[in-house]
């Protein structure tokens, strides 16, 4: 199986390719495109496939993550947001291994 993982960060977009049958791996890094982070991801996937070389149509799965939102929370940047809580409803917000549980 041919897999590509993409992590879109604030400065760089990191990519990793792995072939689960041969255990081949490759990494690649491109600048993040702040106006549209998907552009950096696509450019990175195309560049990684060209470098290997592998036909992009052979990629079985692309796994995506981002540290942009995580960094915004950690650095107290970004839009002010709220989570509405309705009477009688239980809200559970999970963030990786940490949990914030709010009960009425």
C-alpha distance (Angstrom), angle and dihedral (degrees) to the residues before:
residue distance angle dihedral
X1 . . .
X2 3.81 . .
X3 3.81 114.0 .
X4 3.79 133.9 179.5
X5 3.79 123.6 -166.2
X6 3.79 119.2 -160.7
X7 3.82 126.1 -166.1
X8 3.79 113.6 -173.6
X9 3.79 109.8 -155.6
X10 3.77 132.5 177.6
X11 3.81 94.0 -98.1
X12 3.81 107.0 15.3
X13 3.78 138.2 24.6
X14 3.81 110.3 -139.3
X15 3.78 122.5 -156.0
X16 3.78 133.8 -171.4
X17 3.78 127.4 -170.7
X18 3.78 124.8 -161.7
X19 3.77 134.0 178.6
X20 3.79 106.4 -153.8
X21 3.80 92.5 -160.1
X22 3.81 97.6 54.6
X23 3.83 98.7 22.4
X24 3.82 88.6 -127.3
X25 3.80 114.0 156.2
X26 3.78 135.4 -177.5
X27 3.79 133.9 178.1
X28 3.77 130.6 -152.0
X29 3.81 136.5 -179.8
X30 3.80 130.2 -158.4
X31 3.80 132.3 171.6
X32 3.79 114.9 -88.5
X33 3.79 114.3 -115.9
X34 3.85 103.4 -135.4
X35 3.81 96.0 -164.7
X36 3.81 90.8 56.7
X37 3.83 115.9 3.6
X38 3.82 90.9 -167.6
X39 3.82 89.2 69.8
X40 3.81 91.6 61.1
X41 3.80 90.5 47.3
X42 3.82 93.1 51.8
X43 3.82 92.9 43.9
X44 3.82 88.9 50.1
X45 3.80 93.9 49.4
X46 3.81 91.2 48.5
X47 3.82 92.3 47.8
X48 3.81 92.9 46.8
X49 3.81 92.3 49.4
X50 3.81 91.0 47.8
X51 3.81 91.9 49.0
X52 3.82 95.3 50.4
X53 3.18 90.6 35.9
X54 3.80 105.7 -124.0
X55 3.79 130.6 143.3
X56 3.83 106.6 -111.2
X57 3.81 88.3 -137.1
X58 3.82 87.8 67.9
X59 3.83 92.3 63.5
X60 3.80 107.6 109.1
X61 3.81 99.4 -169.4
X62 3.80 138.3 8.8
X63 3.79 114.1 -157.2
X64 3.79 116.6 -159.7
X65 3.78 133.6 -160.6
X66 3.75 134.7 160.3
X67 3.76 136.1 -153.2
X68 3.81 92.5 -171.1
X69 3.82 92.9 90.4
X70 3.81 92.7 40.4
X71 3.81 91.2 52.0
X72 3.81 91.4 47.9
X73 3.81 90.2 55.0
X74 3.81 94.4 44.3
X75 3.80 92.5 47.3
X76 3.83 94.4 42.6
X77 3.80 91.6 -120.8
X78 3.77 131.8 132.0
X79 3.77 133.9 51.9
X80 3.78 122.1 -26.5
X81 3.77 108.2 -109.5
X82 3.77 139.1 -178.4
X83 3.78 137.2 -164.0
X84 3.80 115.1 -134.8
X85 3.79 115.3 -133.1
X86 3.77 117.8 -157.6
X87 3.80 123.9 -155.7
X88 3.77 111.3 -93.7
X89 3.79 94.6 14.5
X90 3.81 124.8 112.8
X91 3.77 118.5 -142.9
X92 3.77 124.2 -159.4
X93 3.78 119.9 -178.1
X94 3.80 114.5 -171.0
X95 3.78 123.4 -166.3
X96 3.80 112.6 -175.9
X97 3.83 106.1 -67.5
X98 3.79 94.6 -15.3
X99 3.79 123.5 83.0
X100 3.76 133.5 -163.3
X101 3.78 110.5 -163.1
X102 3.77 119.8 -169.2
X103 3.79 120.1 -174.2
X104 3.83 128.6 -177.9
